[in-house]
Amino acid sequence: MLKDAPVYNCPVEATLDIIGGKWKGVIVYHLLEGPRRYGELQRLVPTVTRRMLTLNLRELEDNGIVHREVFQQVPPKVEYSLTEYGHTLKPIILALRSWGIKYMENIKTGG
Protein backbone atom coordinates (compact mmCIF):
# COMPACT_ATOMS: atom_id res chain seq x y z
CA MET A 1 0.00 0.00 0.00
CA LEU A 2 1.28 3.45 -0.91
CA LYS A 3 2.13 5.81 1.91
CA ASP A 4 -0.61 8.43 2.27
CA ALA A 5 -2.84 6.49 -0.15
CA PRO A 6 -6.52 7.20 0.38
CA VAL A 7 -8.61 4.52 2.03
CA TYR A 8 -11.89 3.79 0.29
CA ASN A 9 -14.92 1.99 1.67
CA CYS A 10 -16.32 1.20 -1.77
CA PRO A 11 -14.93 0.86 -5.33
CA VAL A 12 -17.46 3.42 -6.62
CA GLU A 13 -16.07 5.91 -4.10
CA ALA A 14 -12.57 5.33 -5.49
CA THR A 15 -13.75 5.80 -9.09
CA LEU A 16 -15.64 8.99 -8.30
CA ASP A 17 -12.66 10.32 -6.36
CA ILE A 18 -10.59 10.08 -9.55
CA ILE A 19 -13.10 11.14 -12.24
CA GLY A 20 -15.84 12.77 -10.18
CA GLY A 21 -16.71 16.42 -10.20
CA LYS A 22 -18.05 18.54 -12.97
CA TRP A 23 -15.07 18.56 -15.33
CA LYS A 24 -12.83 15.49 -15.05
CA GLY A 25 -15.10 13.12 -16.93
CA VAL A 26 -15.61 15.73 -19.65
CA ILE A 27 -11.85 16.22 -20.00
CA VAL A 28 -11.27 12.48 -20.21
CA TYR A 29 -14.07 12.21 -22.81
CA HIS A 30 -12.39 14.77 -25.06
CA LEU A 31 -8.99 13.11 -24.64
CA LEU A 32 -10.41 9.76 -25.81
CA GLU A 33 -10.11 11.05 -29.38
CA GLY A 34 -6.40 11.75 -28.99
CA PRO A 35 -3.96 14.32 -27.63
CA ARG A 36 -5.22 17.86 -27.17
CA ARG A 37 -3.54 21.17 -26.50
CA TYR A 38 -4.70 23.29 -23.59
CA GLY A 39 -6.42 25.80 -25.89
CA GLU A 40 -8.30 23.01 -27.66
CA LEU A 41 -9.63 21.74 -24.34
CA GLN A 42 -10.72 25.27 -23.44
CA ARG A 43 -12.66 25.55 -26.70
CA LEU A 44 -14.24 22.12 -26.24
CA VAL A 45 -15.32 22.94 -22.68
CA PRO A 46 -16.09 26.67 -22.88
CA THR A 47 -17.83 26.89 -19.51
CA VAL A 48 -14.81 25.73 -17.48
CA THR A 49 -12.56 28.46 -16.10
CA ARG A 50 -8.83 28.40 -16.88
CA ARG A 51 -8.12 27.81 -13.20
CA MET A 52 -10.48 24.83 -12.96
CA LEU A 53 -9.22 23.31 -16.21
CA THR A 54 -5.64 23.57 -14.99
CA LEU A 55 -6.52 22.17 -11.56
CA ASN A 56 -8.44 19.22 -13.01
CA LEU A 57 -5.71 18.41 -15.54
CA ARG A 58 -3.12 18.43 -12.74
CA GLU A 59 -5.23 16.12 -10.57
CA LEU A 60 -5.78 13.73 -13.48
CA GLU A 61 -2.05 13.81 -14.16
CA ASP A 62 -1.22 13.18 -10.49
CA ASN A 63 -3.56 10.18 -10.56
CA GLY A 64 -1.91 8.67 -13.63
CA ILE A 65 -4.87 9.26 -15.96
CA VAL A 66 -3.46 12.08 -18.08
CA HIS A 67 0.02 12.60 -19.49
CA ARG A 68 1.32 16.15 -19.97
CA GLU A 69 4.01 16.59 -22.59
CA VAL A 70 5.92 19.84 -22.97
CA PHE A 71 7.55 20.43 -26.35
CA GLN A 72 10.68 22.56 -26.20
CA GLN A 73 9.90 25.14 -28.84
CA VAL A 74 8.99 28.80 -29.13
CA PRO A 75 6.25 29.46 -28.32
CA PRO A 76 6.03 26.57 -25.84
CA LYS A 77 3.62 23.78 -26.76
CA VAL A 78 1.95 21.56 -24.18
CA GLU A 79 -0.14 18.55 -25.12
CA TYR A 80 -2.36 16.41 -22.91
CA SER A 81 -3.22 12.80 -23.63
CA LEU A 82 -4.60 9.80 -21.80
CA THR A 83 -2.12 7.37 -20.34
CA GLU A 84 -2.53 3.67 -21.01
CA TYR A 85 -4.25 3.46 -17.63
CA GLY A 86 -6.40 6.47 -18.52
CA HIS A 87 -7.68 4.62 -21.58
CA THR A 88 -9.16 1.97 -19.26
CA LEU A 89 -11.80 4.60 -18.40
CA LYS A 90 -13.16 4.51 -21.99
CA PRO A 91 -16.08 2.11 -21.33
CA ILE A 92 -17.10 4.09 -18.24
CA ILE A 93 -17.00 7.43 -20.05
CA LEU A 94 -18.86 6.05 -23.07
CA ALA A 95 -21.52 4.58 -20.76
CA LEU A 96 -21.91 8.02 -19.14
CA ARG A 97 -22.20 9.56 -22.63
CA SER A 98 -24.86 7.05 -23.65
CA TRP A 99 -26.88 7.65 -20.49
CA GLY A 100 -26.50 11.41 -20.94
CA ILE A 101 -27.88 11.26 -24.48
CA LYS A 102 -30.94 9.34 -23.24
CA TYR A 103 -31.42 11.74 -20.33
CA MET A 104 -31.20 14.82 -22.59
CA GLU A 105 -33.79 13.28 -24.91
CA ASN A 106 -36.01 12.44 -21.93
CA ILE A 107 -35.99 15.97 -20.53
CA LYS A 108 -36.59 17.41 -24.02
CA THR A 109 -39.75 15.32 -24.40
CA GLY A 110 -40.89 15.96 -20.85
CA GLY A 111 -40.71 12.26 -20.03
Contact map, one row per residue, 1 for C-alpha under 8 A:
111010000000000000000000000000000000000000000000000000000000000000000000000000000000000000000000000000000000000
111110000000000000000000000000000000000000000000000000000000000000000000000000000000000000000000000000000000000
111110000000000000000000000000000000000000000000000000000000000000000000000000000000000000000000000000000000000
011111000000000000000000000000000000000000000000000000000000000000000000000000000000000000000000000000000000000
111111100000000000000000000000000000000000000000000000000000000000000000000000000000000000000000000000000000000
000111110000000000000000000000000000000000000000000000000000000000000000000000000000000000000000000000000000000
000011111000000000000000000000000000000000000000000000000000000000000000000000000000000000000000000000000000000
000001111110110000000000000000000000000000000000000000000000000000000000000000000000000000000000000000000000000
000000111110100000000000000000000000000000000000000000000000000000000000000000000000000000000000000000000000000
000000011111110000000000000000000000000000000000000000000000000000000000000000000000000000000000000000000000000
000000011111111000000000000000000000000000000000000000000000000000000000000000000000000000000000000000000000000
000000000111111100000000000000000000000000000000000000000000000000000000000000000000000000000000000000000000000
000000011111111110000000000000000000000000000000000000000000000000000000000000000000000000000000000000000000000
000000010111111111000000000000000000000000000000000000000000000000000000000000000000000000000000000000000000000
000000000011111111110000000000000000000000000000000000000000000000000000000000000000000000000000000000000000000
000000000001111111111000000000000000000000000000000000000000000000000000000000000000000000000000000000000000000
000000000000111111110000000000000000000000000000000000000000000000000000000000000000000000000000000000000000000
000000000000011111110000000000000000000000000000000000000001001000000000000000000000000000000000000000000000000
000000000000001111111001100000000000000000000000000000000001000000000000000000000000000000000000000000000000000
000000000000001111111111100000000000000000000000000000000000000000000000000000000000000000000000000000000000000
000000000000000100111111100000000000000000000000000000000000000000000000000000000000000000000000000000000000000
000000000000000000011111110000000000000000000000000000000000000000000000000000000000000000000000000000000000000
000000000000000000011111111000000000000000000001000010010000000000000000000000000000000000000000000000000000000
000000000000000000111111111100000000000000000000000000011001000000000000000000000000000000000000000000000000000
000000000000000000111111111110000000000000000000000000000000000000000000000000000000000000001000000000000000000
000000000000000000000111111111000000000000001000000000000000000000000000000000000000000000000000000000000000000
000000000000000000000011111111100000000010000000000000001000000000000000000000000000000000000000000000000000000
000000000000000000000001111111110000000000000000000000000000000000000000000000000100010000001000000000000000000
000000000000000000000000111111111000000000000000000000000000000000000000000000000000000001001100000000000000000
000000000000000000000000011111111100000010010000000000000000000000000000000000000000000000000000000000000000000
000000000000000000000000001111111111000000000000000000000000000000000000000000011100000000000000000000000000000
000000000000000000000000000111111100000000000000000000000000000000000000000000000100001001000000000000000000000
000000000000000000000000000011111110000000000000000000000000000000000000000000000000000000000000000000000000000
000000000000000000000000000001111111000000000000000000000000000000000000000000001100000000000000000000000000000
000000000000000000000000000000101111100000000000000000000000000000000000000000111100000000000000000000000000000
000000000000000000000000000000100111110110000000000000000000000000000000000000111000000000000000000000000000000
000000000000000000000000000000000011111110000000000000000000000000000000000011110000000000000000000000000000000
000000000000000000000000000000000001111111000000000000000000000000000000000001110000000000000000000000000000000
000000000000000000000000000000000000111111100000000000000000000000000000000000000000000000000000000000000000000
000000000000000000000000000000000001111111110000000000000000000000000000000000000000000000000000000000000000000
000000000000000000000000001001000001111111111000000000000000000000000000000000000000000000000000000000000000000
000000000000000000000000000000000000011111111101010010000000000000000000000000000000000000000000000000000000000
000000000000000000000000000000000000001111111100000000000000000000000000000000000000000000000000000000000000000
000000000000000000000000000001000000000111111100000000000000000000000000000000000000000000000000000000000000000
000000000000000000000000010000000000000011111111000000000000000000000000000000000000000000000000000000000000000
000000000000000000000000000000000000000001111111100000000000000000000000000000000000000000000000000000000000000
000000000000000000000000000000000000000000001111100000000000000000000000000000000000000000000000000000000000000
000000000000000000000010000000000000000001001111110110000000000000000000000000000000000000000000000000000000000
000000000000000000000000000000000000000000000111111110000000000000000000000000000000000000000000000000000000000
000000000000000000000000000000000000000001000001111111000000000000000000000000000000000000000000000000000000000
000000000000000000000000000000000000000000000000111111100000000000000000000000000000000000000000000000000000000
000000000000000000000000000000000000000000000001111111110000000000000000000000000000000000000000000000000000000
000000000000000000000010000000000000000001000001111111111000000000000000000000000000000000000000000000000000000
000000000000000000000000000000000000000000000000011111111100000000000000000000000000000000000000000000000000000
000000000000000000000000000000000000000000000000001111111110000000000000000000000000000000000000000000000000000
000000000000000000000011000000000000000000000000000111111111000000000000000000000000000000000000000000000000000
000000000000000000000001001000000000000000000000000011111111100001000000000000000000000000000000000000000000000
000000000000000000000000000000000000000000000000000001111111110000000000000000000000000000000000000000000000000
000000000000000000000000000000000000000000000000000000111111111000000000000000000000000000000000000000000000000
000000000000000001100001000000000000000000000000000000011111111111000000000000000000000000000000000000000000000
000000000000000000000000000000000000000000000000000000001111111111110000000000000000000000000000000000000000000
000000000000000000000000000000000000000000000000000000000111111111000000000000000000000000000000000000000000000
000000000000000001000000000000000000000000000000000000000011111111000000000000000000000000000000000000000000000
000000000000000000000000000000000000000000000000000000000001111111100000000000000010110000000000000000000000000
000000000000000000000000000000000000000000000000000000000001111111100000000000000111111000000000000000000000000
000000000000000000000000000000000000000000000000000000001001111111110000000000011110010000000000000000000000000
000000000000000000000000000000000000000000000000000000000000100111111000000000011110000000000000000000000000000
000000000000000000000000000000000000000000000000000000000000100001111100000001111000000000000000000000000000000
000000000000000000000000000000000000000000000000000000000000000000111110000001110000000000000000000000000000000
000000000000000000000000000000000000000000000000000000000000000000011111000111100000000000000000000000000000000
000000000000000000000000000000000000000000000000000000000000000000001111100111000000000000000000000000000000000
000000000000000000000000000000000000000000000000000000000000000000000111110110000000000000000000000000000000000
000000000000000000000000000000000000000000000000000000000000000000000011111110000000000000000000000000000000000
000000000000000000000000000000000000000000000000000000000000000000000001111110000000000000000000000000000000000
000000000000000000000000000000000000000000000000000000000000000000000000111110000000000000000000000000000000000
000000000000000000000000000000000000000000000000000000000000000000000111111111000000000000000000000000000000000
000000000000000000000000000000000000100000000000000000000000000000000111111111100000000000000000000000000000000
000000000000000000000000000000000000110000000000000000000000000000011110000111110000000000000000000000000000000
000000000000000000000000000000000011110000000000000000000000000000011100000011111000000000000000000000000000000
000000000000000000000000000000100011110000000000000000000000000001111000000001111100000000000000000000000000000
000000000000000000000000000000100111000000000000000000000000000001110000000000111110000000000000000000000000000
000000000000000000000000000100110110000000000000000000000000000011100000000000011111111000000000000000000000000
000000000000000000000000000000000000000000000000000000000000000111100000000000001111111000000000000000000000000
000000000000000000000000000000000000000000000000000000000000000010000000000000000111111100000000000000000000000
000000000000000000000000000000000000000000000000000000000000000110000000000000000111111110000000000000000000000
000000000000000000000000000100000000000000000000000000000000000111000000000000000111111111000000000000000000000
000000000000000000000000000000010000000000000000000000000000000010000000000000000111111111000000000000000000000
000000000000000000000000000000000000000000000000000000000000000000000000000000000001111111100000000000000000000
000000000000000000000000000000000000000000000000000000000000000000000000000000000000111111111000000000000000000
000000000000000000000000000010010000000000000000000000000000000000000000000000000000011111111100000000000000000
000000000000000000000000000000000000000000000000000000000000000000000000000000000000000111111110000000000000000
000000000000000000000000000000000000000000000000000000000000000000000000000000000000000011111111000000000000000
000000000000000000000000100110000000000000000000000000000000000000000000000000000000000011111111100000000000000
000000000000000000000000000010000000000000000000000000000000000000000000000000000000000001111111110000000000000
000000000000000000000000000000000000000000000000000000000000000000000000000000000000000000111111111000000000000
000000000000000000000000000000000000000000000000000000000000000000000000000000000000000000011111111100000000000
000000000000000000000000000000000000000000000000000000000000000000000000000000000000000000001111111110000000000
000000000000000000000000000000000000000000000000000000000000000000000000000000000000000000000111111111000000000
000000000000000000000000000000000000000000000000000000000000000000000000000000000000000000000011111111100000000
000000000000000000000000000000000000000000000000000000000000000000000000000000000000000000000001111111110000000
000000000000000000000000000000000000000000000000000000000000000000000000000000000000000000000000111111111000000
000000000000000000000000000000000000000000000000000000000000000000000000000000000000000000000000011111111100000
000000000000000000000000000000000000000000000000000000000000000000000000000000000000000000000000001111111110000
000000000000000000000000000000000000000000000000000000000000000000000000000000000000000000000000000111111111000
000000000000000000000000000000000000000000000000000000000000000000000000000000000000000000000000000011111111100
000000000000000000000000000000000000000000000000000000000000000000000000000000000000000000000000000001111111111
000000000000000000000000000000000000000000000000000000000000000000000000000000000000000000000000000000111111111
000000000000000000000000000000000000000000000000000000000000000000000000000000000000000000000000000000011111111
000000000000000000000000000000000000000000000000000000000000000000000000000000000000000000000000000000001111111
000000000000000000000000000000000000000000000000000000000000000000000000000000000000000000000000000000000111111
000000000000000000000000000000000000000000000000000000000000000000000000000000000000000000000000000000000111111
